[in-house]
Amino acid sequence: MSLFDSVDHYYARYRPRLPDHVVRLLAGELAGAETPRLLDLGAGTGQVALSMLAVLPPTARMDLVDQDEGMLRTALDELRPRLGGRTATVHAVPAEKFAPAQPHYRVDLITCCRAFHWMDRAAVPAMADRVGAPQAVVAIMGDGSLRTHSAEWTVALRGLIQSHLGEDRRAGATGTCREPGRRYEDDLADSAFSDIVEHRISFSRAWTPLSVLGCLRSISFARPDLLADHAGFEERAEDLLHQHAQDAVLHEEGVFTVLLARRPGTTR
């Protein structure tokens, strides 16, 4: 069983998509490409692809890579009614093992959102070098999680989770997840994509208590099978969230970090 089995519905419905400013930043990297191709790694249920659709021309091609076939099926279900002339192909393989069938395949933009920490962080840029067009850009991005944000309600929620599961960040059925000892910038600097620019984009996000609970069901550190009394946990979490909500809304202010990396000496 993979880490995110049986959470496709919650992942698709409650995981936030990209902020508009991030979408525009990525779209700028595709400007001028006649038939732009986007390769999304750790695609989940298609949050990046769905966010990008509005700025992609009808000629655009998208490849979604994820180890979880169920999530990719859900991604296609979400994408198909919205594609227009665009195409979306899914690949149920680890990111570093992606190998296009087309002999002259070249991708313009390679994205990885909230997922790079789960991957082989040396092998993924090497794969990107093999499939990337000469001016390809790699975008490693993320905005933390409900566990790391510093709003009053997220701090209280984290305390409740830790009271059930301990202070270590849980991952999977029995393990824990340690923070990486190496920055993503260092991984990219050691790759072909060593020309790196960091963008920090502020965002505001609104949640309801129920949407927070739905999102928690999709997240590795608080998924239902970690909690012996999940129903009791959700009842306490809902009470806590209602106490912190203002007019039934929970506000989150955060920063979306985007690392844009390209091969030295190349510009679009």
ABEGO torsion letter per residue (X at the ends): XBAABGAAAAAAAABBBBBAAAAAAAAAAABGBABBBBBBBGAEAGAAAAAAAAABBAABBBBBBBABAAAAAAAAAAAAAAAEABBBBBBBBBAAABBBABAABBBABBBBBGAAAABBAAAAAAAAAAABBAABBBBBBEAEBAAABABAAAAAAAAAAAAAAEABBBBEAABBBBBBABBAAAAAAABABABBBBBBBBBBBBBBAAAAAAAAAABAAABAAABABAAAAAAAAAAAAAAABBGGBBBBBBBBBBBBBBBBGBBX
